[in-house]
Amino acid sequence: MEQYRQIVLASRPKGVPVPNNFRLETGAVPSPAEGQLLLRTQYLSLDPYMRGRMNAAESYAAPVEVGEVMEGEVIAEILASRHPHYRQGELVQAKIGWRTHAAVAPETVRRVETRGNAPTTALGVLGMPGFTAFSGMRVIGRPSTGETVVVAAATGPVGSLVGQLAKRVGARAIGIASGAAKCAYIRDQLRFDVAIDRNSGRLSDALAWACPDGIDVYFENVGGPVWDAVLPLLNRYARVPVCGLIAHYNAAQSPPGPTSAEVMQTVLRRSVLIRGFINAEFATEHYDAFLEEVGPLVKSGDIRYREEIVDGLEAAPNAFVGMLAGRNFGKLLVRVH
């Protein structure tokens, strides 16, 4: 009999996650009840938000409990269907976590829809990360011709689309990444105006040089020293969509940087809009428009993306830890089967 495999949270990390924080479990593949679907995972998405779920601290979503399956979204094949609206062999997206199989209710899945693009794009440029970029820019950032847009982690699935969307409305796109290879990709493939290597020296000076007229939109998905360098350059009426703070996820204590008073003085003096958001807030109103607009652009090559795929569910913990340290290049996926 085929066995399922799943990775559970074995203990809560203190700082950077380590292998002992995860545990691999196996068991008999479940049988779907009447009305259910039996899924077999093909690809698992690894995303920074998962680090927050490993903590017990209060957040916008409940934490993963110790002993529970790690949270995550997958693309899965329907192995067996006991529901009339789904058939065996269809591909669906589901939030079943780091596991190979699951029996689920049909209302917890949706068919993969990528407008003719590869199925994996449903977890990246045409999935949650892509929609995070699209909705944050469309609703909060609202760049216009001639403005300057800055984004860090610019080769990732969020940052890479932020800059490309900025270019499409005539704004300047400044991308920050780690290392020469990533910066070359930002310039040559994603076609940003400037790429800044955050490891090359004084980030503040490099950013000031790249943004002589200041920053109109800073898409915040990193925090830490990047935010420290951005803050003094924010223009009057600048907009700051905040979707993540990956630089802080492993921190045991708050890092040094501008005080809250200094930040608020800048917000007041320059009439800066800072808004945190979770992409699901905008899904009802904007998700269909996102697929309709971005899907064809991906297929035509006008919007570019990059994926990094590791093989085997057992590889997920190390790949995840590497992602938190910035070692991935593009959208990180696990090929489970």
N, C-alpha and C positions, 0 to 999 in steps of 0.2 A: 504494500500500500504506500502511495506517495505520502511523504512527510512535509508538513509546513515548517518553515523556519521564521523566526521573528527575533528582533533585537529589542530588549526592554531596558528601561532605566534601572540599573542595579544600585546606584547610590547617587546622591546629589554632588555635583562637582564643587570644589572650592578653588575658584580661579579657572584655569584652563582645564577642560575635560581630559581625563586620562582613560586608558582602556578598561580599568576596573569599574568605571562608571556605567559600563554597558555589559549586557549579558545576552548570549545567544541561546534561544530555546527552540526545541523542536516538539512535534506532536503529529497526531493523525489529522489529515486534511478534513475540515468540517464538511458536513452534508447540508446543502441549502434546504431550509424549511419551505413550506408552501408560500409562494409569493416572493421568495428571495432569489438572489443571484450568487453564484459561486465565482469568485474572481481569482485570477492568477496574475500577480504583478509582473509587468515587463520592465518598467522603469520607475525608480524612486527619485523624487526631487529632494535635494539637500539645500536648505535655506538657512540664513543667519537667525531668523526668528526662533528656530528650534532651540538655540542656546538658552533663551529666556524661559522656555517651557521646562527646562531642567531645574530651574530654581523654584523654591517654594514661595517666593515673594509675590505680592499682589500685582497683577497686571491686567491688561485688557482681556485676557483669556486665562482659563484655569491651567495650572501647571500639570505636567505629566506626573503622576504619582509613582513613587518607587515601586517597581515590580510591574508597571504598566508598559505597553508597547510605546516606543518612541513615536511621536507625532510626525506625520508627513503625508504629502499628496503623491499619488501614483497614477501611472497609466497602466491599466490592467485589461486582460482579455477575459471575457465571460466564458468560463469553462462549462457551466451548466446554468440554465435559466428555468426558474419555476414561476415566471411572470410573463404574461402574454405580450407585453410591449418590448421585450428584449429577447434577443436570440443568441445562441451559442456562437462564439467567434467575434462578436462585436467588441470594439475597444471603448472603454469608458475611463473617466477620471473619477477618483474616489480618495477620500482622506482616511485611508485605512492604516497608515503608519508604516513603520519599517518591518514589513512582513511579506511573505511570499503568497499567501492565500488568505481569503476571508469570505465568509458568507454574510451578505449585507442586504438591507432593504433597498429597493430600487430608487426610492426618493433620496438616497444618500449619494447617488452617482449622477453623472451626466455624460452623454456621449462626447467623444473627442471631436472637436470642431476646430479645424486649423485653416480653413479656406484653401485646401489643396496643398498645404505645406506638410513637412514631415511630422508624424505624430508627436515626437519629442518636443516640438515647439509649444505644445499645449502646456508644458511645465516651465517654459522659459519666456521667450520673446512674445508668444501669444497666450501666455498663461498668467498666473498671479504676479510674477515679477514684471512682466511687460505691462500689465494693467496698472500696477503700482506706479510705474513711470508715466504712463499715459494719463491716468486720473490725477496724479499729483501735479503734472504740468498743465493739464486742461482746466482743473478747478482752482488750483492755488497759485501755481507759478505764473501762468498766463504770459509767457514771453512774447515780445513783439519785435518787429524789424529793428535792427541796430542795437538791441539790448545785449547784455553779456550774461550768459548762463554758465555757472560752474557746478560741476558734479565730481565727487570722488568715487573710488572703486569703479572707474569709468569703463573697464572692460567687462564688468559683471552684467548680468541680465537687466538690472534696473538702470545703472549708470550709462550703459552703452546706448540704450534707447532714449534716455533723457537728452543726451547730446544730439542724437540724430533728429529727434523731434524739434529741438531748438533750431537746428540748421534749416529745417523745412519751413520755418516761419521767418527766416531771415535774421535770426539772432546769431551772435558769436557763441561758440561752444568751447569751453575750456575744461579739459578732462585731467583728473589727477589719478595716477596709478603708481604701482611699485615696480620699478625695473625698466630697462631699456626696451625689452621685447614688448611689454605691454604698452609702453608709450608709442612705439613704432606702429603698433596695431591701431591705436587710437587715431594717430595722424593719417596713416596710409590706407587703412581699411574702413574705419568709421568716419573718417574725413572731418574730424574736429579741427578747429582753427589752431589750437595749441594743446600740447600734451605736457604735463608737468610730472616729473619723477619725484615722488615724495621722499625717496631715499637719497637724493643727490646732494642734499645740503640744506640750505635755508629755504624752507617752503614759503615762508612769509615774503621773502624777497622775490622769489620766482613768481609767486601769485600776483604780487603788486606789479611786476613787470608785464605779466600777461594781461592784466586788467587795468590799463592806465586810466580808464574812465570809470573805474569802480565795478561793482557787481550788482546786477539787477535781480537775478534769480539765483539762489544757492539751493540746490536740491540736496538736502541733508540725509545721508544714509550711513555716515561713518562716525562723525563727532570727533572728539579728541583734538589732536594738534591741528587737524584740518579746519575745524570750527574756529580755533584760536586765530588761525591765519586769515580766515574769511571775515570775521566780525568787523575789523577796522575798515574793510573795503566795501561794506554794504552801502549802497546808495540810498538816497531818500526814496521812500516808497518801495524798497526792495521786498521781495517775497521769498519766504523760506519754507517750502514744504518739508516736513520731517517725517520720514518713513522708517528710519532705523538709526541705531547708534552702535554699530558693530565694534567700535574701538573700546566701548565700555562693557561689553557683555561678559568678559572674563575678569573684570576688575573687582578686586576684593574691597577697594575703597575708591572714593572719587578722585580722579586724577587732577593735577594742578591745571590752572587755566583761569580765564576771566571770572571774576566773582559774579554772583547773580546780580549784584547792584550795577556792575559795569555793563553787563548784558542788557539790563532793563533801561539803563541810561541811553544806550545806543538805540534800542527799540523806540524809546520815546522821542529822542532828538531827531531821528531820521524817519519816523513814522513807518517802521519796519513791521511787516506782517509775518509772524511765525506761527505756523499751524501744523500740529501733529495730526496724522491721519492713518487709518487702517484702510487698505484698498477696498475692503468689502463695504465700507460706508457708501461708496459711489457706484457699486456694481449695478444696482437696479436701474439707475439713470444712464450710466455710461458704458456698460460692458458690451452691449451689442454694437454701439458706435465704434468702440475700440477694435473689435474683430473686423468690422466692416471697413474701417480705415486702414488699419495696420496689416491685416492679413494679406491683401493684394500687394502691398509694398514689400513685404517679406518675400513673397513668391517672385516678384519682379527683380529682386536684388537691390531695390532702392533703400530698404532697411536691411542692415546686415546684422548678423548675430554669430556667436561662437559658443560651442558646447564642449565641455570636458566630461568624458564618460569613463567611469571605473566599473570593473566587472565584479559581480558577486555581492550578495547582501552582506557577507562577512567583511567586505572592504568598507562599508559605510562609516563605521566609527572613525577610522583613521582619516578617511577622506573629509569627513565633517570637521575634525580638529584642524586639518590642513586648511580648509576653507576659512575658518575663523582667523587663521594667521595670514590669509591672503595668498596661499600657495596655489589656488586653483586659477585657471585662465579661461574665463567664460562661465556659462551656466553649468553648474555641477550636477551630474546625474549618476545614478547607479543603475547599470544594466543588471537586472535581477535574474532574468531567464534569457 
